[in-house]
């Protein structure tokens, strides 16, 4: 009588199929507590966002007449129209001018300073690097009064330039720290090859170091851009004219103007957050990988 042949793979696994064993191993590797904690944190994060969005689509009567977490019965964009008509566009362009005006000089100064610190030698450059590192330990709140007095003496008070200059100064130390670590990762053989080809240090910086450190430049640009865009203290102290308000200060103004109309306040929050959210979606990978590589040493 012929007997059925047992597959070799089944014999070696004690009669169990390989797919079942792989499934059990995969199940054993699952981090259930970590997954549950992640879902819990996601819920904690999403609930306030959900509340802000649905409330901005409610009327004032609808907000007070139903459950705050219930979706709107009759969604409306009237709150957004009200906010846009209250000089919101002007605040948006002021924030854009301040952000671009602060980020671009920061990138240029930080990149050139980082290249000089990494490639140069001498006690002077070492002292400059130490000075930049000391800047990381100085909080903005501790220097706001000296900054205010300096801006007054420079006749820059109540101008966008009064916000841009301190923003550049406080963004440079961290930018230099991140870029220095990226430039140190460039192999020294590439610099020597450029030198043998007759390139000066200036040409080496722009033709070799700049293309290889683009991830760091994007990371620093996004990080500083978010910080300047969300800045509140400097615009509050250094400006007073309504036409020079930036978005965070304009949001504070809306909160005073619509102190009872909560849906209008939250509509302004949504409009203020949209540019930041778009910037994060576009450059989230560069931001996370750049920061990780910058602090890996």
TIMARBA-724301 format. One record per residue (C-alpha): z, x, y negated. Coordinates in steps of 0.5 Angstrom, whole numbers, plus 500, padded with zeros to 3 digits. Layout:
N
   pz   px   py
    Z    X    Y
...
//
This chain:
297
   pz   px   py
  500  500  500
  498  503  493
  504  504  488
  503  503  481
  503  510  477
  508  510  472
  505  513  465
  508  520  464
  510  519  457
  514  513  460
  517  517  465
  519  523  460
  523  518  456
  527  514  461
  522  508  462
  522  507  454
  516  506  450
  515  512  445
  514  507  439
  521  504  441
  524  510  440
  521  512  434
  523  505  431
  530  507  433
  530  513  430
  527  511  424
  533  505  424
  538  511  425
  536  514  419
  536  509  414
  541  509  409
  544  502  409
  550  503  404
  545  507  399
  540  501  399
  545  496  398
  548  500  392
  541  501  389
  539  493  390
  546  492  387
  544  497  381
  537  494  380
  540  487  380
  545  489  374
  540  492  370
  535  486  371
  540  481  369
  540  483  362
  533  484  361
  531  477  364
  536  474  359
  533  477  353
  526  475  355
  528  468  357
  532  467  351
  527  470  346
  522  464  349
  527  459  347
  528  454  341
  535  455  338
  537  448  340
  534  450  347
  539  456  347
  545  452  346
  543  446  350
  542  449  357
  545  454  361
  544  461  358
  541  464  365
  536  458  366
  529  459  364
  526  455  358
  524  448  359
  519  449  353
  517  456  352
  515  458  345
  513  464  341
  515  461  335
  521  466  335
  516  472  335
  512  469  330
  518  469  325
  520  476  327
  513  479  325
  512  475  319
  519  478  317
  516  485  315
  516  487  323
  509  491  322
  512  495  316
  518  497  320
  513  499  326
  509  503  322
  515  507  319
  517  508  326
  511  511  328
  510  515  322
  517  518  323
  516  519  331
  509  523  330
  512  527  324
  518  529  328
  515  530  335
  509  534  333
  512  540  329
  518  540  334
  513  542  340
  509  547  336
  515  551  333
  519  550  340
  513  552  344
  512  559  340
  519  560  339
  520  560  347
  514  564  348
  517  569  343
  523  569  347
  521  570  354
  515  575  352
  519  579  347
  524  584  347
  530  586  343
  537  584  340
  534  579  335
  530  575  340
  536  574  344
  540  572  338
  535  567  336
  536  564  343
  543  564  343
  543  561  336
  538  555  339
  543  554  345
  549  553  340
  545  548  337
  546  544  343
  553  544  342
  553  541  335
  553  533  335
  549  529  330
  555  525  328
  559  532  326
  553  534  321
  551  527  318
  555  529  311
  552  536  310
  545  533  312
  546  528  307
  548  532  301
  542  537  303
  537  531  303
  540  529  296
  540  536  293
  532  537  296
  531  530  292
  528  527  299
  533  521  299
  530  515  301
  524  517  304
  521  518  311
  521  525  310
  529  525  310
  529  522  317
  523  527  320
  526  534  318
  533  533  321
  530  530  327
  526  536  328
  532  541  327
  536  537  332
  530  536  337
  528  544  337
  534  547  341
  533  542  348
  526  543  347
  526  551  347
  531  551  353
  526  547  357
  520  550  355
  523  557  356
  524  555  363
  517  553  364
  514  560  361
  518  564  365
  515  561  371
  508  563  369
  507  570  374
  507  576  370
  501  578  373
  497  573  369
  500  576  363
  498  583  365
  491  581  367
  490  578  360
  492  584  356
  488  588  361
  482  584  358
  484  586  351
  487  579  349
  493  580  344
  499  576  345
  497  571  340
  491  569  344
  495  570  351
  500  564  348
  494  559  347
  489  561  352
  494  562  358
  501  560  356
  499  553  353
  495  550  359
  500  552  364
  506  549  360
  502  542  359
  507  539  363
  513  542  359
  510  540  353
  509  532  355
  516  532  358
  519  535  351
  514  530  347
  516  524  351
  523  525  351
  524  527  343
  519  521  342
  524  516  345
  530  519  341
  527  519  335
  524  512  336
  531  509  338
  534  513  332
  539  509  328
  544  513  324
  539  518  320
  535  512  318
  542  508  316
  545  514  312
  538  517  309
  534  511  307
  536  504  303
  529  501  301
  527  495  305
  520  498  305
  522  504  309
  526  501  314
  524  503  321
  525  499  328
  532  500  330
  534  499  322
  530  493  322
  533  490  328
  540  491  325
  537  487  319
  534  482  323
  541  481  326
  544  480  320
  538  475  317
  538  471  324
  546  471  325
  546  464  328
  538  464  331
  540  468  337
  533  467  340
  530  470  334
  534  477  334
  532  478  342
  525  477  340
  525  483  335
  529  486  341
  523  485  346
  518  487  341
  522  494  339
  522  495  346
  515  494  348
  512  501  346
  518  505  349
  517  501  356
  509  503  355
  511  510  354
  515  511  359
  510  507  364
  505  512  362
  509  519  362
  515  517  367
  512  522  372
  511  528  367
  518  526  364
  522  526  371
  518  532  374
  519  536  367
  526  535  366
  527  537  374
  523  543  373
  526  545  367
  533  545  369
  532  548  376
  534  555  375
//
